[in-house]
Amino acid sequence: MADGLKVKVTATADKISAVEIVSHNETDGISDNALKNMPSKIVTANKITVDGESGATYTSDGIKKAVEQAIVEMGLDASKFK
């Protein structure tokens, strides 16, 4: 996961209802689209395996990994969101 990237996820066993970027150390400009768009992409698709943002692959992947980790830490089955 991207260093310093923290997310807040609201989910049930079958629905991701919110993803919020709480903090990050990503490079301004390069990561902006991923930080802005990835949370809504994940919520809309209700899955972690959405396409990343062009030019911000590292940040996009970090967000997806952070969301997956948060889901697991909630005691939910992350494989249902892949």
ChimeraX attribute file (.defattr): number of C-alpha atoms within 10 A of each C-alpha:
attribute: neighborCount
match mode: 1-to-1
recipient: residues
	/A:1	16
	/A:2	16
	/A:3	10
	/A:4	12
	/A:5	17
	/A:6	19
	/A:7	20
	/A:8	16
	/A:9	22
	/A:10	16
	/A:11	17
	/A:12	13
	/A:13	13
	/A:14	13
	/A:15	15
	/A:16	20
	/A:17	14
	/A:18	15
	/A:19	20
	/A:20	17
	/A:21	17
	/A:22	11
	/A:23	11
	/A:24	16
	/A:25	12
	/A:26	17
	/A:27	10
	/A:28	9
	/A:29	8
	/A:30	15
	/A:31	20
	/A:32	15
	/A:33	17
	/A:34	22
	/A:35	20
	/A:36	13
	/A:37	13
	/A:38	24
	/A:39	22
	/A:40	15
	/A:41	18
	/A:42	22
	/A:43	19
	/A:44	14
	/A:45	13
	/A:46	19
	/A:47	20
	/A:48	24
	/A:49	15
	/A:50	17
	/A:51	13
	/A:52	20
	/A:53	19
	/A:54	12
	/A:55	13
	/A:56	19
	/A:57	15
	/A:58	17
	/A:59	27
	/A:60	25
	/A:61	21
	/A:62	20
	/A:63	28
	/A:64	22
	/A:65	18
	/A:66	21
	/A:67	27
	/A:68	22
	/A:69	17
	/A:70	20
	/A:71	22
	/A:72	13
	/A:73	11
	/A:74	15
	/A:75	11
	/A:76	17
	/A:77	14
	/A:78	19
	/A:79	11
	/A:80	12
	/A:81	18
	/A:82	10
